[in-house]
Structures are given as C-alpha cells and as structure tokens.
Amino acid sequence: MGASGSSAPARLGLPAQPRPGWLGVAALGLAAVALGAVAWRGARSWRRWRRRRLQQVGTVAQLWIYPIKSCKGVPVSAAECTAMGLRSGHLRDRFWLVINKEGNMVTARQEPRLVLISLTCDGESLTLSAAYTKDLLLPIKTPTTNAVRKCRVHGLEIEGRDCGEDAAQWITSFLKTQPYRLVRFEPHMRPRNSHQVIDAFRPTDQIAYPDASPFLILSEASLADLNSRLEKKVKATNFRPNIIISGCGVYAEDSWKELLIGDVELKRVIACSRCILTTVDPDTGVMSRKEPLETLKSYRLCDPSERKKYGKSPLFGQYFVLENPGTIKVGDPVYLLAQ
C-alpha cells in the first residue's frame, strides 16, 4: 500500500501514532494475526456447533443441468449453486429456450422430440447434437450483434438473445414441424419472478426459463417406489430433477424444510405438481400421454385441503430455493438443518 493508504492502527480502530517504531508495528501485526486466528477458530467452532445440530438424511447421488428447457440433461460431478440454479462452467440450468415465431416457449409438451437434443460444452465451443444429425458448434458467447427477442414463458415476458440462423435452422430441421429459434438468457436481462408463477415463492425468488423454481430435488427411493408400481420402468430424467438424493426413505424429501450440502443451504418451498411431460420417454422422444402420470395419480394426489394449491395433478419431487450459495458435488452428505 502506498503512503496515501490508511494506517494499520486506523484500520484496526486504534489511535494513530505519529511515528510508530518497529516494536509498535510488530505488536500491531501480532495483534492482527491473533485477532484473525480467534475469528478463524470462532468460525470453525461455530461450524462444528452447527454440524452437531445436523442430521444426515442422504447423499448427493446425481447432479443434472438442463441447459435448454425441455432438452436433454447433462450429468455433472460438481456444480455451483446460484440463486438462479446450477452452473457448471459455461452451462447454466435452463438458460436457453426454444421459441416459435410468436416468441412463445416450446417444450416437450408440444414437441416431445426436444428431449433428444443436447447442448454441451467442450473447450471454447457449445455443441448442439442429436442422434442421426450432424453436430452444430456455437460460440460460447452469443454475438452481441444478434437480436434480443421478447419471449413468453408460462405467460410471463422475458428476453432472450437469438443464437443465430444456424441454430434456428438446425432445430427446425430436426423437429420438422414448423420454424423455431433458439434464444439465450443473459445475466443483464431481467429474470422472471417465481412468485408470479406460484404464490408460495418469495417476491425475491427469480428464474430464467425454468417453470417455477431454480432447484428440483428427488430421491432415488421415491423413484424406486414409483417403478415398483409400473410395468415399464421410468428414469429420473422423466422428471428432470437437478439434485438426486440417495440413502433416504421413500418420499423423505416431502418433509425436508432446510438442507445443508457442503456450504450450500437450500429451503423447500412447494411440491412439484406433474404434467403430461413426464410421459415423454427421454430415450425415444415418444409421448405415451399415460404413464407414469396415471400411476402417480393413483397414490400421489395432494390432501383435499391443498386442492386449491395443486389441483388434480400428482406430486413428485420438491422445489427448493437457495439460502446460501456454494458448490456441491456428487458424494456430498446431505444434512437436514434442525428446526
């Protein structure tokens, strides 16, 4: 620091000395080190105290990012938890969106074969790919000369930067139904407000293109229980969760209020009500319009007292929001915070 910088005593809130000698400077330095050590030990002690009040309820088994809404998920071994969802390198969860010429979102409800399209990142390029189709490379950063389009996701307006003619032609050619375009959400754009989609969210909870929440959690036990009732088994990717938990009881996630994974704190908001999209086979892109939705309806409907909130849709998985950011990894223990 130059001569114009504030003195160490001033920064520590002590009276300034006219010309401190080397002994004074050394003493102040030792005091600062001691204070830092006390603070560090205090933080460690506080963390240990917190952990004594925690109950491990499971382990992170899988992490999934779905870069393009309704398209194929990308499994990752670690991800940063941000207020607007998981991030791994240049991939963000549901930060890309397929739209029609009117700017309305297009999902696997209308175009089931969207689930066969993947967006991955390799080095300095993004890659659009699908079976029996030539890959398309896209720049990591969408050119700022590309148009910013007004889009609509579940009736709410949101912007997206057009990913260009090549991407539009690639998706249109693959789906072979009508002209579509690919857009990308950028951090400076105004996000959607989860509270406007579902009242249970806070006015401060924000999302790009997900339906309602930045995090969807599902347990392996719940999926196994569903599959025990089905003739044709389904995968977790039928339900597009971000975090899959192992080592817990069936539907344990229904009762979790606050979770701690590493330094990441997540708070449960509401159950995820399920629609016809769950009947799209993630491997074939074929929509059955029946299972597993019909089976879920037979045993996973809400309590009559909550019918106004959920209607007649079955519940499977839980929506969470971020309380404290950080990074989570596959294999991390999942703790339930004491109430």
C-alpha positions in Angstrom: 0.0 0.0 0.0 1.3 3.5 -0.8 1.8 6.4 1.6 -1.6 7.7 1.0 -3.3 4.5 2.3 -4.8 4.4 5.8 -2.5 3.3 8.6 -2.8 -0.1 10.3 -3.9 1.5 13.7 -6.6 3.4 11.9 -7.8 0.3 10.1 -8.0 -1.5 13.5 -9.8 1.4 15.1 -6.9 2.4 17.3 -5.5 5.9 17.9 -2.9 6.9 15.3 0.7 7.0 16.4 2.9 9.9 15.0 5.9 7.7 14.1 5.4 4.1 15.4 8.7 2.3 15.8 9.4 -1.2 14.7 8.2 -2.6 18.0 4.9 -0.9 17.8 4.4 -2.1 14.2 5.3 -5.7 15.2 3.0 -5.6 18.1 0.1 -4.4 15.9 0.9 -7.1 13.4 0.9 -9.8 16.1 -2.4 -8.4 17.4 -3.9 -8.5 13.9 -2.7 -12.1 13.5 -4.2 -13.1 16.8 -7.5 -11.5 16.1 -7.6 -13.3 12.7 -6.8 -16.6 14.4 -9.5 -16.0 17.0 -12.0 -15.2 14.3 -10.9 -18.3 12.3 -11.2 -20.6 15.4 -14.6 -19.0 16.2 -15.9 -19.7 12.7 -14.6 -23.3 12.9 -16.2 -23.7 16.3 -19.5 -22.2 15.1 -19.5 -24.5 12.1 -18.8 -27.6 14.4 -21.6 -26.4 16.7 -23.9 -26.2 13.7 -22.9 -29.6 12.5 -23.7 -31.1 15.9 -27.3 -30.0 15.3 -27.5 -31.5 11.9 -28.9 -34.9 10.9 -27.6 -36.5 7.8 -30.6 -37.6 5.6 -28.8 -38.8 2.5 -26.1 -38.3 -0.1 -25.9 -36.5 -3.4 -26.2 -39.3 -5.9 -26.5 -37.3 -9.2 -26.4 -33.7 -10.4 -28.2 -32.6 -13.6 -28.1 -29.4 -15.6 -30.7 -28.9 -18.4 -29.1 -26.1 -20.5 -32.1 -25.9 -23.0 -35.5 -26.0 -21.5 -37.1 -29.4 -22.3 -34.0 -30.8 -23.9 -31.6 -33.5 -22.7 -29.9 -33.1 -19.4 -26.2 -33.0 -18.8 -24.9 -35.0 -15.7 -22.1 -33.2 -13.8 -19.9 -34.3 -10.9 -20.0 -30.9 -9.3 -21.9 -27.7 -9.8 -22.1 -24.2 -8.4 -25.4 -23.4 -6.7 -26.5 -19.9 -7.7 -29.8 -18.1 -6.9 -31.0 -18.9 -10.4 -29.9 -22.6 -10.5 -27.0 -24.9 -11.1 -24.0 -23.8 -13.1 -21.0 -25.8 -14.4 -18.5 -23.9 -16.4 -20.4 -22.2 -19.3 -23.5 -24.3 -18.8 -26.4 -22.9 -16.8 -29.6 -24.7 -16.0 -32.4 -23.7 -18.4 -30.7 -20.6 -19.7 -31.5 -21.5 -23.3 -35.0 -21.7 -24.8 -36.7 -22.9 -28.0 -39.4 -20.4 -29.2 -41.8 -20.2 -32.1 -42.2 -17.3 -34.4 -44.5 -15.6 -32.0 -41.9 -15.8 -29.2 -43.8 -18.4 -27.1 -41.8 -21.1 -25.4 -41.8 -24.5 -27.0 -41.4 -27.5 -24.7 -41.7 -31.3 -24.9 -45.4 -30.9 -24.2 -45.7 -29.6 -27.8 -42.6 -31.2 -29.3 -41.7 -34.4 -27.5 -38.5 -35.0 -29.6 -36.9 -31.9 -27.9 -35.8 -34.4 -25.2 -33.4 -35.9 -27.8 -31.5 -32.6 -28.3 -28.4 -31.9 -26.1 -26.4 -28.8 -25.6 -22.9 -29.5 -24.2 -19.7 -27.5 -23.7 -16.3 -28.7 -24.9 -13.5 -26.2 -24.6 -14.4 -22.9 -26.2 -17.5 -24.2 -28.1 -21.0 -25.2 -27.4 -22.3 -28.2 -29.3 -25.9 -28.9 -30.3 -26.3 -32.6 -31.0 -29.0 -35.3 -31.6 -29.0 -38.8 -33.0 -28.6 -39.1 -36.8 -28.0 -35.4 -37.0 -24.7 -33.6 -37.7 -23.5 -31.6 -34.7 -23.6 -27.8 -34.7 -20.9 -25.8 -33.0 -22.0 -22.5 -31.4 -19.8 -19.8 -29.9 -19.5 -19.8 -26.1 -20.6 -16.1 -26.1 -23.5 -15.3 -28.3 -22.6 -12.3 -30.5 -24.0 -9.0 -29.2 -25.0 -8.2 -32.7 -27.7 -10.9 -32.6 -31.2 -9.7 -31.9 -32.7 -9.7 -28.4 -36.2 -11.2 -28.7 -39.2 -10.8 -26.4 -40.3 -14.3 -25.3 -43.1 -15.7 -23.1 -42.7 -18.5 -20.6 -45.9 -19.6 -18.9 -47.5 -16.2 -19.8 -44.6 -14.1 -18.4 -42.5 -12.0 -20.7 -38.7 -12.4 -20.6 -35.9 -11.6 -23.1 -33.5 -13.9 -24.8 -30.7 -13.2 -27.3 -31.1 -15.1 -30.6 -28.5 -17.7 -31.1 -28.5 -17.2 -34.8 -29.7 -18.6 -38.1 -27.6 -21.8 -38.0 -29.1 -22.8 -34.6 -32.6 -21.9 -35.8 -32.2 -24.0 -39.0 -30.7 -26.9 -37.1 -33.6 -27.2 -34.6 -36.2 -26.6 -37.2 -34.7 -29.3 -39.5 -34.5 -31.8 -36.6 -38.1 -31.3 -35.4 -39.6 -31.0 -39.0 -42.8 -29.3 -37.9 -42.6 -25.5 -38.0 -39.9 -22.8 -37.8 -38.2 -22.5 -34.4 -35.5 -20.3 -32.9 -33.1 -20.8 -30.0 -32.5 -17.9 -27.6 -30.2 -17.5 -24.6 -30.8 -15.7 -21.3 -28.0 -13.3 -20.4 -27.2 -12.1 -16.8 -28.0 -8.5 -17.5 -31.6 -9.4 -18.7 -34.5 -9.1 -16.3 -35.4 -12.6 -14.9 -38.9 -13.9 -14.3 -40.3 -13.9 -10.8 -41.2 -17.3 -9.3 -43.8 -15.6 -7.1 -45.8 -14.7 -10.2 -45.9 -18.4 -11.2 -46.6 -19.9 -7.8 -47.7 -17.8 -4.8 -45.6 -19.9 -2.3 -42.3 -18.4 -3.6 -40.9 -15.2 -2.3 -41.0 -12.0 -4.4 -37.2 -12.1 -4.4 -37.0 -15.6 -6.0 -36.0 -15.3 -9.6 -35.6 -17.7 -12.6 -34.7 -17.6 -16.3 -36.6 -20.2 -18.2 -37.5 -22.9 -15.6 -41.2 -23.4 -14.9 -41.1 -22.1 -11.4 -38.0 -23.0 -9.3 -34.2 -23.0 -9.7 -33.9 -26.4 -7.9 -35.9 -29.6 -8.1 -34.9 -32.4 -5.7 -35.9 -36.0 -6.0 -34.8 -39.1 -4.1 -33.8 -42.4 -5.5 -36.1 -44.1 -3.0 -39.2 -42.3 -4.4 -38.3 -43.2 -7.9 -37.8 -46.8 -6.9 -41.2 -46.8 -5.2 -42.9 -45.5 -8.3 -41.1 -48.1 -10.5 -42.3 -50.9 -8.3 -45.8 -49.9 -9.4 -45.1 -49.7 -13.1 -44.9 -52.3 -15.8 -42.4 -50.2 -17.8 -39.8 -48.6 -15.6 -39.1 -44.9 -15.9 -35.9 -42.9 -15.3 -35.2 -39.9 -13.1 -34.8 -37.9 -16.3 -38.6 -38.3 -17.0 -38.9 -35.8 -14.1 -35.9 -33.6 -14.8 -34.6 -33.2 -11.3 -31.4 -31.1 -10.6 -30.3 -33.0 -7.4 -31.0 -36.7 -6.8 -30.5 -37.9 -3.3 -29.7 -41.5 -2.2 -29.8 -43.1 1.2 -33.1 -41.7 2.4 -36.6 -43.1 2.9 -39.3 -43.1 0.4 -40.7 -39.6 -0.1 -38.5 -38.3 2.6 -37.9 -35.2 0.5 -41.5 -34.2 1.2 -40.7 -33.3 4.8 -37.3 -31.7 4.4 -37.6 -28.0 5.2 -33.9 -26.8 5.0 -30.9 -28.7 3.7 -27.2 -28.2 4.1 -24.9 -29.7 1.4 -21.3 -28.5 1.9 -21.8 -24.8 2.4 -25.0 -24.6 0.3 -28.2 -24.1 2.1 -31.5 -24.9 0.3 -35.0 -24.2 1.5 -38.0 -26.2 0.4 -40.9 -24.2 -1.0 -43.5 -26.5 -2.5 -44.1 -29.9 -4.1 -43.7 -30.2 -7.9 -47.1 -31.0 -9.5 -46.7 -33.2 -12.5 -48.0 -32.9 -16.1 -48.0 -34.8 -19.3 -44.3 -34.0 -20.0 -43.4 -36.9 -17.6 -44.9 -39.3 -20.2 -42.3 -38.4 -22.8 -39.7 -41.2 -23.0 -36.3 -39.4 -22.6 -34.6 -42.1 -24.8 -37.0 -42.1 -27.7 -38.9 -38.8 -27.6 -42.2 -40.6 -27.8 -45.1 -39.3 -25.6 -47.4 -42.0 -24.2 -49.7 -39.5 -22.6 -50.4 -42.1 -19.9 -47.6 -43.5 -17.8 -46.1 -42.7 -15.3 -48.7 -39.9 -14.8 -51.7 -42.2 -14.4 -50.0 -44.3 -11.8 -48.8 -41.3 -9.9 -52.4 -40.0 -9.8 -53.4 -43.3 -8.1 -51.4 -42.6 -5.0 -49.7 -39.2 -5.1 -52.5 -36.7 -5.2 -52.5 -33.9 -2.6 -54.5 -33.8 0.5 -58.0 -32.4 -0.2 -57.1 -29.3 2.0 -54.4 -28.4 -0.6 -56.5 -28.9 -3.7 -56.6 -25.2 -4.4 -52.8 -25.2 -4.5 -52.2 -28.3 -6.6 -55.4 -29.1 -8.3 -55.7 -32.7 -9.6 -52.0 -33.1 -10.5 -49.9 -35.7 -8.7 -46.9 -34.6 -6.7 -43.4 -35.9 -7.3 -40.2 -34.1 -6.2 -39.8 -30.9 -4.3 -39.0 -27.4 -5.3 -36.2 -25.6 -3.4 -34.7 -22.1 -3.4 -31.2 -21.0 -2.4 -30.4 -19.6 1.0 -26.6 -19.7 0.9 -24.6 -20.2 -2.3 -21.6 -22.5 -2.8 -20.6 -25.7 -4.7 -22.0 -29.1 -4.3 -20.5 -32.4 -5.5 -21.7 -35.9 -6.1 -21.0 -37.9 -2.9 -21.6 -34.9 -0.6 -23.6 -35.7 2.5 -27.0 -34.1 2.7 -27.9 -32.7 6.1 -31.3 -31.6 7.5 -31.0 -28.4 9.4 -32.5 -28.5 12.9 -35.8 -26.8 13.0 
